[in-house]
């Protein structure tokens, strides 16, 4: 049974149709990625699922008791609430349930046959299991560490940046684990290590999830189903992004084949129509209409096929083809450079050369110094020591503040500041609309002011404007943020055809793997490693090394702990009493469990007492026995260590 059903949903804003008679459902445990163009209806669908937006037509059916929660793009907090308090406030219901469970368990220890208490215990246990809320304090600590929020835990949330506030909200939601979690671009403002932790949590805790993301590796790793919104309709594909691409290609082949059959059929029908002998007869008017309809379909299909084919070619194009690259011209030369900001060392003794047509990704944790290196390259910051040389060339810079744009100008004024409606793009003189169509802007956007566009639309404008200028080197700061996947594909295409160097900061692993030929990896404390391997490969090796190191440290810690314990090891008075009494308690419980099991095997016995009551009693006794055995073994191991050290 689906947790949520949307049936024949339609939604329009004024005259613009967004969704037309779409059906959507989600089963428990599904993780559904919603993809499509910006403005195509992804956020609208999410809001209808959430219940915060009503459809114009259709029905939304939510199963009784199912709770949906959504990650806010602009979270709001009370004035003085701290980071830790904000997270804990989200978990009040779970913490209260744990307290109630412990209280019920305490009452059952002296009234273990109370059916009402047993039922309450079962309900609370099931609720805590579903939300995996048995050790919330440990989980809060971990999420504070993994999302780099530990240093701010006692700081007011409202004093943090927008990205940090989103991380606080995300932390609360993934610990709360609602029945259905909605995430809109959850990886924005997360570095790759935070994204890896988020992926781990979503998979390990078996979330039921609906999410929008442009991070194609994230979609591939998380999604059990991918839903594409196109032309106001939904199309579902099993699995993540790679499966979506493969299935879309098969769909394209099928459409091409159908189109070929259609053309053959149309040809024979038109031959009949041209004969015209009986075409005027009333009984043949229906066939005539079918021919006209076939013509219309034949007109529509090629454009749809071409459109799909172009998108797939952009995505699947081999970007590793050999090119005759002139690597003689040097743009930047850095020898032993260092840079501090306050007490923090961000760049330490870094040496490198950046040549014409280099493709360099600057990667690493948030706050490691990536933006500082960009500012050094742009001439906005000077190095503290070392030698930094820059050649004579033009730099095009794309940043998150979109400094190239003026909110008061419309698109025509932005691209044609000297009048007219044409723009030069790499030697080609194009109409503005013809060029902006490549960046997915419809004609009606040409007279819109920049100020009223969304963040994603402004990013598309800034990127489109960047590629109309003549530069020798592009410096891009998080260029894929707020872009949809079709636009990222276009960006990748433009970068690959760009003849100069490209230096960019990005946390998008797929984008980095696809574009970068070299990595500058910020490993912390000013250390920068230069690498030619794929970023995803580097991260995998880094994780394997960390796991090995953690394992080694754990063993060393355990050995060290055992050595210390052996030196001054003895049982306390309380432990001695416990060690002596535990065997009797264990034996007594084992006898009781044995009797209950014997009764369960005897129809006369279990009919007299009741199967349900016996089963509940057995479960309770077994739950009591397990910790006693564990404690006795722990004490016994300690006794053996004492004896061996004597």
Buried (B, 14 or more C-beta within 10 A) or exposed (E): EBBBBBBEBBBBEEEEBBBBEBEBBBEBEBBBBBBBBBBBBBBBBBBBBBEEBEBEEBEBEBEEEBEBBBBEEEBEBEEEBBBBBBBBEBBEEBEEBBEBBEBBBEBBEEEBEBEEBBEBBEBBBEBBEEBBBEEBEEBBBBBBEBBBBBEBBEBBBEEBEEEBBBBBBBBBBBBBBBBBBBBBBBBBBBBBBBBBBBBEBBEEBEBBBBBBBBBBBBBBBBBBBBBBBBEBEBBBBEBBBEBBBEBBBEBBEEBBEEBEEBEEBBEEBEEBBEEEEEBEEEEBEEBBEEBEEBBEEBEEBEEBBEEBBBBBEBBEBEEEEEEEEEEEEBBBBBEEBBBBEEEEBBBBEBEBEBBBBBBBBBBBBBBBBBBBBBBBBBEEBEBEEBEBEBEEBEBBBBBBEBEBBBEEBBBBBBBBEEEEEEBEBEEEEBEBBEBBEBBBBEEEBBEBBBEEBEBBBBBBBBBBBBBBEEBBBBBBBBBBBBBBBBBBBBBBBBBBEBEBBBBBBBBBBBBBBBBBBBBBBBEEEBBBEEBEBBBBEBBEEBEEEEEEEEEEEEEEEEEEEEEEEEEEBEBEEEBEEBBEEBEEBBEEBBEBBEEBEEBBEEEEBBEEEEEEEBEBBBBBBEEBBEEBEEBBEEBEEBBEBBEEEE
